[in-house]
Amino acid sequence: MLRLIHQIMLFAGSYAPRIRVSYIFAFLKSLCANGPVIVAIVLVNMLLEGTLEPSGCVVAGVVLLLLIVLQSVFQNIVDRLQSAAGYLMFADARMKLATHLRHLPMGYFTAGNLGKISSVLSADMVFVEEQSMDVLSQVISDVFAQIIIVAFMFWLHPIIGFAALATVFAAVVVAQFMNREALGESVNRQQAIEQLTGAVLEYAEGIAVNKSFNRAGVGARELREAFAESRDHNLSFERFISPWQRALLVIYAIGMSAVVALCVWLYGQGAMEPGNFIGVMFFAFSLFAPLKHMYSLDGTAAIMKVSLDRVQSVLDEEEIEDNGKKVLPASSEDVPEIEFRNVSFSYEDEEVLHDVSFTVHVGETVALVGQSGSGKTTLTNLLARFWDVSSGQVLVRGVDVRELSSEVLMGVLSMVFQRVYLFEDTVRANLSMGAPEASDKRIVQAAEKAQCLNFIMKLPYGFDTVIGEGASTLSGGEAQRLSIARCILKDAPIVILDEATANLDADNESAIQQAMSELCRDKTTIVIAHHLSTIMSADKIVVLDSGRVAEMGSHEELIARDGMYAKMVAAELTAGVWSSCKEEA
Ligand SMILES: Nc1ncnc2c1ncn2[C@@H]1O[C@H](COP(=O)(O)OP(=O)(O)OP(=O)(O)O)[C@@H](O)[C@H]1O
């Protein structure tokens, strides 16, 4: 328990001193809570000795009243200090987590961690937020209350004090074992919740595929299994903790009986004042109540410790360094706008790019072509610093991208992905993401250039229509054009384009091609090209083969070379399907 308090205090950071001040008031509150019994014992002793005056009763009454009032005042101060610190610290923690997630490499999000991130942000954070201050306040009050009661027992009689202390010691030892074991159980429980969250996400994301393959039942079965596993772990956790709690109750009962027996014996021997005897009897049944209460929180505490560990484990993930301070110079004809210099890159252990070098000059369009898996997307991801190179350099206007802040780098890049993601917000908000200050006029112009004005105007509220999460309420072609309009509005000088491979109807196809040409007008462009027309019109074609540059040059140069590219083009012209040609080339 004390370790948990220490962990919460570490988590509290700059709010820890405020919480520590609350300890003082928690102690004072516990003193006040036990004060009435001391007053009662003094009164009884005076009564038995025949020294109790009416004025003494009045003083005792006033003291009792004062103690009750002070107790609630101190409790109020504790609550205020702790809950204010709690709200502030969790608001900070959420911001810290959000900022941290923004600086993690993309690999963290693709390595099966989505279930973990979601359950940390939803289940763990919420649990800690709702419970921690409450548990902290109760544990601190219980610890102080138990210390005061044991001290009081010593004051009444040392032997009684030792008996109470021995019981507390035995309970703490047993609770240590319980805590250690409970921790293991709650790790399993939280992992089951993580798997369940992952299963729910996967089920929701894959529902269309499952339905189309008539597998909806299979998906639901997997989900049900995850639910069942989570339920089993919850039950097993409760079953596990219960016997330990019973063992603790037995210890308290033995301790309490020993104290009562000793008290009777001492009184019989004349070694104890009658008032003190009554005092012990008065306390006997609630002698270990604070400890009992504190350890009844053990299940909650174990889950909280694991939750805090899991939040911390996300916070401990290494960020991509984002402390670049270099200023990006203006574009120049003399320095390449983009340069890949001897770039190699590995996901985990496997190197997928080997010593790749090429340049893109300002205003040029470079087409990346190659078989599926040859490394085209990875190259563009390195330019955007979604990952960092393993060796070599990616430079923008002669500056290594690692020396630029993400704000500066993203300021000069626009990216159109194949998989379009639009947020559940208005069309206007989605378009102005990269240019929040854009006027309505510019927004309309961008939409027009990207061939989306017509369909936007047909939406119920035009630019103020809220589109579904992930663009679920738009057609694929419409969503793609909106994502291009978003980049046109951003107006960044470098464009990275992953050309759509999806089979679109002729109208959509030509609308998207027009939108893309508008986007790339006067820009430096790297395009992952899938259409021969796009490739042929590029200033330079970089042909990738298993992560290496196989050939490089203009369409005419590469055709004249009669190498890999020429074969790909020949296959395209005869079979008419570029993607399958790539596989054969
Ligand atoms: N997140 C990842 N983790 C591990 N390996 C990856 C990851 N992303 C891609 N790879 C691997 O890296 C290699 C290059 O992939 P990349 O996506 O860059 O190829 P590509 O040429 O863009 O393919 P496609 O045309 O199919 O999109 C492939 O072998 C792929 O399996």
Ligand as a Chemical Component Dictionary entry (heavy atoms), coordinates in Angstrom:
data_LIG
# 
_chem_comp.id                   LIG 
_chem_comp.type                 NON-POLYMER 
_chem_comp.pdbx_formal_charge   0 
_chem_comp.three_letter_code    LIG 
# 
loop_
_chem_comp_atom.comp_id 
_chem_comp_atom.atom_id 
_chem_comp_atom.alt_atom_id 
_chem_comp_atom.type_symbol 
_chem_comp_atom.charge 
_chem_comp_atom.model_Cartn_x 
_chem_comp_atom.model_Cartn_y 
_chem_comp_atom.model_Cartn_z 
_chem_comp_atom.pdbx_ordinal 
LIG N1  N1  N 0 5.386 -1.455 -40.254 1  
LIG C1  C1  C 0 6.138 -2.394 -40.821 2  
LIG N2  N2  N 0 6.781 -3.275 -40.059 3  
LIG C2  C2  C 0 7.560 -4.234 -40.609 4  
LIG N3  N3  N 0 7.761 -4.380 -41.930 5  
LIG C3  C3  C 0 7.147 -3.521 -42.755 6  
LIG C4  C4  C 0 6.290 -2.484 -42.252 7  
LIG N4  N4  N 0 5.832 -1.776 -43.298 8  
LIG C5  C5  C 0 6.357 -2.335 -44.413 9  
LIG N5  N5  N 0 7.141 -3.382 -44.083 10 
LIG C6  C6  C 0 7.927 -4.214 -45.032 11 
LIG O1  O1  O 0 8.845 -3.353 -45.677 12 
LIG C7  C7  C 0 8.976 -3.691 -47.028 13 
LIG C8  C8  C 0 8.688 -2.464 -47.905 14 
LIG O2  O2  O 0 7.316 -2.125 -47.727 15 
LIG P1  P1  P 0 6.660 -0.854 -48.425 16 
LIG O3  O3  O 0 5.279 -0.725 -47.893 17 
LIG O4  O4  O 0 7.567 0.286  -48.269 18 
LIG O5  O5  O 0 6.625 -1.310 -49.939 19 
LIG P2  P2  P 0 5.849 -0.666 -51.146 20 
LIG O6  O6  O 0 6.800 -0.718 -52.278 21 
LIG O7  O7  O 0 5.293 0.639  -50.777 22 
LIG O8  O8  O 0 4.678 -1.717 -51.358 23 
LIG P3  P3  P 0 3.190 -1.469 -51.961 24 
LIG O9  O9  O 0 3.369 -1.052 -53.392 25 
LIG O10 O10 O 0 2.570 -2.820 -51.847 26 
LIG O11 O11 O 0 2.545 -0.454 -51.108 27 
LIG C9  C9  C 0 8.024 -4.852 -47.267 28 
LIG O12 O12 O 0 8.796 -6.037 -47.215 29 
LIG C10 C10 C 0 7.062 -4.797 -46.129 30 
LIG O13 O13 O 0 6.620 -6.075 -45.795 31 
# 
loop_
_chem_comp_bond.comp_id 
_chem_comp_bond.atom_id_1 
_chem_comp_bond.atom_id_2 
_chem_comp_bond.value_order 
_chem_comp_bond.pdbx_ordinal 
LIG N1  C1  SING 1  
LIG C1  N2  SING 2  
LIG C1  C4  DOUB 3  
LIG N2  C2  DOUB 4  
LIG C2  N3  SING 5  
LIG N3  C3  DOUB 6  
LIG C3  C4  SING 7  
LIG C3  N5  SING 8  
LIG C4  N4  SING 9  
LIG N4  C5  DOUB 10 
LIG C5  N5  SING 11 
LIG N5  C6  SING 12 
LIG C6  O1  SING 13 
LIG C6  C10 SING 14 
LIG O1  C7  SING 15 
LIG C7  C8  SING 16 
LIG C7  C9  SING 17 
LIG C8  O2  SING 18 
LIG O2  P1  SING 19 
LIG P1  O3  DOUB 20 
LIG P1  O4  SING 21 
LIG P1  O5  SING 22 
LIG O5  P2  SING 23 
LIG P2  O6  DOUB 24 
LIG P2  O7  SING 25 
LIG P2  O8  SING 26 
LIG O8  P3  SING 27 
LIG P3  O9  DOUB 28 
LIG P3  O10 SING 29 
LIG P3  O11 SING 30 
LIG C9  O12 SING 31 
LIG C9  C10 SING 32 
LIG C10 O13 SING 33 
# 
